[in-house]
Amino acid sequence: MAVRHHLIHAAPRQVWAVLADSSRYADWVVGTSDSRASRGLWPELGSALEYTVRIGPWTVAGTTVVRRVDAPTELELEVDSGPLGTARVAIEVRPWGQETLVKVDEHPLRGIGGTLHNAAVDALIQLRHRSMLARLANVVEESAGTDGRVPA
C-alpha cells in the first residue's frame, strides 16, 4: 500500500485552491510537463484533465478523471497513463493546527501497473509521492506567501 503524508505550512483552503486548479496539476505532479482541462469543471465529479509526460525525446499523454470529491477535504482520481495502466489516487486534506496535513494513497488498478503491483512497486510509488508532496507544499506555500512559515 503506497500511502504517504506531508505537513504543508498553509491553511487547508490554500491547499485545496491548488488542487482545484487544473492548470497547476503539472506544477506538483511528478513527471507531468503540462496539463489542461478536457471535460467538465475541475474538480467536479466526472470532470477530467489531460496531461503530458516527457521522457527524453518522447511524450506520453494521459487523462485524470475525478471519481470522488468532497471539497475541500477529499479528492479521488483515476489516473490513466495509457500503456502503464490506471491507478486510483486519493488525496485527503486535513487541518493540522494552523497548517495542513495532506495524505496521498495510490493503488494501481488496471494494465501493467495493476498486474505487476507488489511491494517493490509500492516503494517506487512512495519515492514519487515524497517528491510530489514536497512539490505540492512548495506550490501552495509560495501561492499562500508562507514559504515554510506557519501562517498567522
Residue pairs with C-beta under 8 A, 6 or more apart in sequence:
1 105
1 107
1 122
2 105
2 106
2 107
2 122
2 125
2 126
2 129
3 103
3 104
3 105
3 106
4 103
4 104
4 126
4 129
4 130
4 133
5 101
5 102
5 103
5 104
5 133
6 101
6 102
6 133
6 134
6 136
6 137
7 96
7 99
7 100
7 101
7 102
7 137
8 15
8 99
8 100
8 101
8 102
8 136
8 137
8 140
8 141
9 99
9 137
9 141
9 146
9 147
9 148
9 149
9 150
9 151
10 99
10 100
10 140
10 141
10 143
10 144
10 146
10 151
11 95
11 98
11 99
11 100
11 144
11 151
12 72
12 73
12 93
12 94
12 95
12 100
13 72
14 100
14 140
14 143
14 144
14 151
15 93
15 100
15 102
15 136
15 140
16 71
16 72
16 73
16 93
17 140
17 143
18 24
18 27
18 28
18 136
18 139
18 140
18 143
19 43
19 75
19 91
19 93
19 136
20 42
20 43
20 71
20 72
21 42
22 35
22 36
22 37
22 42
22 43
22 49
23 35
23 36
23 37
24 35
24 139
25 32
25 35
25 49
25 51
25 64
26 32
26 33
26 34
26 35
26 51
26 52
27 135
27 139
28 132
28 135
28 136
28 138
28 139
29 35
29 51
29 132
29 135
30 128
30 131
30 132
30 135
31 53
31 128
32 51
32 52
32 53
33 51
33 52
33 53
33 54
33 59
34 51
34 52
35 49
35 50
35 51
35 52
36 49
36 50
36 51
37 47
37 48
37 49
38 48
38 49
38 50
38 63
39 46
39 47
39 48
40 46
40 47
40 48
40 66
41 47
42 48
42 49
42 66
43 66
43 69
43 71
43 75
44 66
44 69
45 66
45 67
45 68
45 69
46 65
46 66
47 65
47 66
48 63
48 64
48 65
48 66
49 63
49 64
50 61
50 62
50 63
50 64
51 61
51 62
51 63
51 64
52 59
52 60
52 61
52 62
53 59
53 60
53 61
53 62
53 81
60 81
60 82
60 83
61 82
62 79
62 80
62 81
62 82
63 79
63 80
64 77
64 78
64 79
64 80
65 77
65 78
65 80
66 75
66 76
66 77
67 76
67 77
67 78
67 88
68 74
68 75
68 76
68 90
69 75
69 76
72 93
73 92
73 93
73 94
74 90
74 91
74 92
74 93
75 90
75 91
75 93
76 88
76 89
76 90
76 91
77 88
77 89
77 90
77 91
78 86
78 87
78 88
78 89
78 109
79 86
79 87
79 88
79 89
80 86
81 87
81 111
81 113
83 111
83 112
84 111
84 112
84 113
85 108
85 109
85 110
85 111
85 112
85 113
85 114
85 115
86 108
86 109
86 110
86 111
86 113
86 114
87 106
87 107
87 108
87 109
87 113
88 106
88 107
88 109
89 104
89 105
89 106
90 104
90 105
90 106
91 102
91 103
91 104
92 102
92 103
92 104
92 105
93 100
93 101
93 102
94 100
94 101
94 102
94 103
95 101
97 150
98 150
98 151
98 152
99 150
99 151
100 140
102 133
102 136
102 137
104 129
104 132
104 133
106 125
106 129
107 117
108 114
108 116
108 117
108 121
113 121
141 147
141 148
144 151
